[in-house]
Amino acid sequence: MVRLVVMRRLEAYRRAPLSVRRAMAVIVAATVVSVLAGGVLITVVDPEEFPDLGTGLWWALQTVTTVGYGDVTPENTAGRLVGALFLLEAIAFVTIVTAVITSNFVERAHQERIADSETAEAVGIEQLTAQLSEITSKLERIQRTLDVGGPAGARTTLS
């Protein structure tokens, strides 16, 4: 359920332009969700080593941040299994969230480069059109001058 909510929020962030501040909020939220889930789970699975939620949350925070001070560690097999699974899941989850955010920034930068390129191209076409119009105008004036000032009865034509 929590994961579904987080995934929906991530999708909303992917659709809207993402600021660095909002990106940090998503990463922090993903980390907090992982720490809460891991802290509760280890407290339930290994109550001997993690007698209260605070100890479980401290261990989860160390684990998800990969600090691992070692002051609190699961000792029984079930606790170690939960620890290993939690470590893999939490790191993967936070990594995926970070990758989605990075992808969003890269895509937005790419779209901005395309827009800038299209704008520059449009300006270049406008400039070329203006130059071509000026050249055509000058050629027409030259043609009129040659037609008026040429030998009597002779018509000079530029082709």
C-alpha positions, 0 to 999 in steps of 0.5 A, a space after each residue: 500500500 505504501 509502495 503504491 502511494 509512493 509510486 503514484 507520487 513518483 509518477 506525478 513528479 515525472 509528469 510535472 517539471 521537477 525542481 531540485 528541491 522537489 527531487 530532494 523531497 522525493 529522495 528523502 521521502 523514499 529513504 524515510 519510508 524505507 527506514 520506517 518499514 525496515 525498523 518495524 520489520 526488524 523489531 517484529 522479526 528479531 525482538 531479542 536484539 531489537 527490543 524497541 522500535 527506536 533501536 529498530 529504526 536506528 539499525 534501519 537508518 544505518 543500513 539504508 544509508 550504508 553507514 553500518 556502525 555495527 552497534 546494533 546488528 541482527 544475531 539470529 538467522 531470521 533477523 539476518 535474513 530480514 537485514 539482508 533483504 532490507 538492505 537490498 530492497 532499500 538500496 534498490 528502492 532509493 536508487 530507483 527513485 534517484 534514477 527516475 529523478 535523474 532521468 527526469 532532469 536529463 529528459 527535461 534538459 534534452 527537451 530544452 535543447 531541442 526547443 532551443 535548436 528549433 528556435 535557432 533554426 527558425 531564426 536562421 530561416 527568417 534571416 535567410 528569407 530576409 536576405 533572399 528578399 533583399 537580394 531579389 529586390 536589388 536584382 529587380 532594381 538592377 533589371 529596371 535600371 538596365 531596361 531604362 538606361 540601355 541602348 534605344 530599342 534594346 532590352 537587356 534581360 538578366 536571367 
